[in-house]
Structures are given as C-alpha cells and as structure tokens.
C-alpha cells in the first residue's frame, strides 16, 4: 500500500487579500518608487516640527535672498525666512487641502452616484447638474466659487470639493448602474429590503475600489488647483505658507533668486506625479480582469 500524499492545493498557504493587492500594486518598479517618494514627502511634512531648522515665519533681513548654503539648505526669501522650513510647513497646508478635498469629493460623489444610479427619477436632474458643472474648466469654476466665498483655507476646500465631486459622482453612478442589476441586489429587493438598506449594504461596499482610485486623482488635482488659486491670489491668504503662495511671492525674483520658485515647484511636481502614478497602479491592481491573470 502506498501512503496518500496531500494535494498541492491543500498544502499551498493562503495569501491574504491585502498581500495580493500590494503584490499587484508594486510589481511595477515605477509605482514602487513613486509610493516611496510620496511616503517620504508625507513623513517629512508631518515631521516639520522636528525637521525644520527655523520657524517658518522667522524673519532675518540681514540674510534676505541668500542662496542655498550650509545654514539655509534651500536658501532664504525676500524676508530672510528659511525656505526649507516654509516648504515643510507649507506642505502641511497643501496636503491638508488635498486630503480634505478628496474626502469631500469621495463622500459627496458616492452619495450622488448612488442616488442617481439606483433611484431612476433622480438620475436626470443629478446628471444634468453634473454635466453643467463639468462643462466649465476646473480652474474657472474654482475661481468663480472663491470669488463668492472669499479667500480662506476652508473656502478653498469647499470650492475645490464642489469642483471635483462630479468626477467621483460619474464613476459611482456608472458602477451603481451595473451593480443594481446583479442577482444578489435583485434578491434583496425581492425580499422587500428598504432601498436605502440595499444601497448601503449591497451596493456601496462594491463602490469602494473605483472611489478610492478616483480619490487619489482628486488629491493630486486639488494640490495643483490650490497652488494655482494661491498663485492667482484667490486661494489661501498670503500669510499662510503654502506651496502655491511661495511660488506666487517669488515671481518678481525670477532670474535673481530662482530657488524661491524651484523648491516649492519641485515639491508640487514630485507630490502630484507620485500620486498620479500610484493612482494608476491602484486602478490596475483593482481591475478584476487583471486579478484573474495574476
């Protein structure tokens, strides 16, 4: 008699869904590098109190417009303020705006997309309003909203949240139209479950993947648009150190002190580019067609 051997499938350890997602996400080296760069930027900004060599608003007129050196690694601005410290503290505001706008747009877009996709009488009015908002360029709509709201940090978050909600709403609606026809949703309706419970328990959990992906893109767009609004003077107040405000105040010193624009601009480019690449990788990793082949 021969001893029975365990099957290969029984001996193979089960891999957790999170590990599978991370493995698919980081199989492209560019996505891995971008995630590392983004993590380092976020950690540096959060640790500004420990990493910044000077207070961000501390002035030293004797050291105004000093180029990068051993004391001032990023140089100083026209008031003698350390640019490295201002970039770190300015990143806190810029990332805060991006995060709040992404959260606002994802929540509002998910709610609007659920209502439009599941409740047919609401689909027409919601989508007509969404199409009307998306007919305007993002920056023009944001400027118009800021002109009515006034320049402040929370008004920037509110204006950009309104601007980018339609992007998430359209994605959530499209996914809802597909999911509402699934058999388990039809079974829930046949059992007499209330529509709001069907939307929250059966449909909303399946919207998380596309909404998270859209949230990464909105995060990047919000950072760029906040910088543009600050550059145009209709964003956060000039006294608040943000990357956009630093670029706006440095335009009169182009050719004389190029580092004033170079370092905040580099911070914006690295952050936005990393977010976009990680968002692309996350979208590919959550694609069911690619999950079957991995």
N, C-alpha and C positions, 0 to 999 in steps of 0.2 A: 504494500500500500504506500502511496505517496502522500506526503503531507500537503494539505491545501495551502496555497500561497495567497496572501491578501491581495486584493485588486489594487491597481495603481491609483485609481481614483480615490479609494478609501485611505491609502497611505499619504496622499498629497495633502499638505496642510492648506486650510482655507485662508485666503488672503482677504483682509478687511476691505470694505469699500473705499475707505479713506486712503489706504495704501495704494489701491488700484488707481484712484484718481490722481494721486501725487505722481505715480509712476508714469501715467499717460501724460500728465501735465509737463513733467520735466524731462521727457525723453528727447525733446529738442533743446539743444545746448543754449540757444539764444534765449528761450523762455527762462531757463535756469539762471543765466547770467542777469537777465532783467529782474527776476524776482530777488536775487541777491542785492542788486543795486538799489531797488526800491526799498528793501528791508533796511539797508544801511542808511538810506536817506531818512526814513521814518524814525529809526532809532536815534540818529544824530539830532533830528529836530526835537524829539521828545526829551532828549538829554541836554537841551540847550542850557539849562541852568548850571550844568556841570562842565559842559564843553566850551561854552562861550567865554573867551578871555576877558571881556569887558561887558559892562551893562550896555544894552542896545542903544540907549538914548544918551549915554555919557558923551559929552562934547569936550573936545580939546582943540581949540582953534589954532594952537601952535603946531598941530600935526595935521592940519587940513590937507586933503588931496595928496596924501602920501601914497606912493605906490606899494605893492606887496613887498614886505620885508620880514625880517626875523621877528619883529614885535607885532606888526599888523600883517598877518598872513595874506589877507585879501585886500589890503590897503585901507584907506580911510576915505570918507566922503567929504563934501564941502564944509561940514561942521566938525570935522575931525573925529567923527564917530567910526568905531571899528566895523568894517564891512562884514567880516566873518560873523561877528555877534549878531548883526542885523539880519544876515541871511538865515542864520539858525532860528532866531526868534520870528522872523518873517515867515519862515516855513511853517511854523505852528499855526499862524493865521490862515495861510494859503491852504494847507492840508485840512484844517478845520472847516473852512468854507467848502472845499471839495467833498469832504465826508458828509457834512450836513446836507448839501445839495443832493448828493447821491442817495442818501437815506430818504429825503423828502420825495424825490422823483420816483424812487422804487415803491414807496408806500402808496403815494397818490396814484401812480401809474398802475400798480397792481389792483387797487380798488376800482379805478375807472375801467381797466381792461376786463376785470371780472363782470362788472355790471353791463358793459357793452356787449361782451361775448355771450353772456348767459341769459340776460333779460332782453329779448329782441326789441320791444318798444323803445328801450333806451339806446339802442345801438346807433340809430340815425342821428339823434341830437348830439350824442357824445362824440361821434366820429366827425360830424360836420365842424364842431368846435375845434377838435384836434387838427383837422385839415387846415382850418383857418389860421391856427397858431403856427403850424409848420410851414405855412406859405411865406412867413416872414423869416429873414435870416436871423440866426440866434442872437447875434450881437445887436442888431437893430431893435429887436423885441426887448432885449435886456436893457438897452439904453432908454427905451420908452417907459418901461416899468420903473426904472430907477429915477427917471425924471418926475414921476408921480409920487414915488415913495420917499425919495430923499436919500442922500448918501449916508449909509451906516452899515455896519457889518451884518446885522440881522436882515436888513432890507436887501442886501446883496444875496444872502442865502434864499430869501423868499422869492426874489425876482428870478434868480437862476433856477430855483426849484420849479417855478411855473414854466420857464422856458423849456426845460428838459423833461418834464413829465410826459409830454406827448410821445417822446421816443420810447419810453418804457410802456406807456399805455398801448401803443400799437402792437408791440411784441406780446404783451399779456393778452390782449384781445385775440390775436391770431392763435395763440396757444389754447385759449379757452374755447374757441370755436371748434377746435379739433377734439379736445378732451371731453367736451359736453356730449359728444356723440359716442363715447366709449360705452361698452356694455355695463361696466360697473356703475357708471353715472346713471345710465338708464334704469338699472336695477334699483338704485337708491331713490330715483323719482317714482318708480312703480310701487315702492314700499311706503310712499306717502311722506317721505322726509321733507322737511321745510326747505325751500330753495336756498335760504341763507346758510343752512347747515350743509347742504350739498356743495355750495361754493366754497365754504371754509374747510370742510373736512375731506372732500373728494377732489376738488379742482385746484385750490390754492397750493397745496403741497407739491403738485406737479408743475407749478409755475416757477418754483424757486430757482431752478437751473437757468432758464433764459433771463430771469430778472436779475440774478447775481451777475451774469455776464454783462448785461446792459448797464448794471451799476458801476462796473469797472470803467466802462467807456464814459459814462456820465461824470464820474470822478475826474477823469482826465480832462474832459471838455470844460468842466466847471473851473478847474485850476487855470486853464488857458483864458477862459472868458473873464474870470475875476481879474486876472492880470491885465487884460485888455481894458476892462472898465476902469481899473485904477489908473492905467496909463492915460486914459481919456479924461480922468478927473471926476468920474461919476460913480466910482466904486466906494471902497472903504475910505474913511478920512485920511488925508495925507500924513497925519501924525501917527497913524498905525503902521508899523513896519510890516509890509507885505512885499513879496517879490515884484508885483506889478507897480507898487508905489516907488520902490527903489529904482526900477527901470525908468519910470516917468520922471523922477527927480534928476536922473543922470543924463537926460538927453541934451541938456545945454553944455555938457562937458565932453561930448563925443570928440575924439581927436586929442583931447587934453588929458582925460582920465578915463580911458576905455574900460578899465577894470570895474568901474562903477556899474556898467551895464553888463559886462561879460559874466561875472559870477552869479548874479541873480538870474540872468538869462540861461546860463548853463544849468542852474538848479531846476528851472522850469522845464527845460528840454529833457533832462535826464528823468525827471519825475513823470512827465506826461508820456514820453516814449516808453519807459518801463511799464507804466500802467497799460498802455495800448498793447504792448507785446504780451504781457501776462493775460490781458483780457482775451486776446486772440487765442492763446494757448488754452485758456479755460474754456472758451467756446468749443474748440476742437475736442477737448477732453470730455466734455459733457454731451457730445454728439452721439446719439445711440448707434448710428451706423458705424462710427469708429470704435465704439465699445465692443461691438461684435467681432471686429477683426483683431482686437488687442488681446 
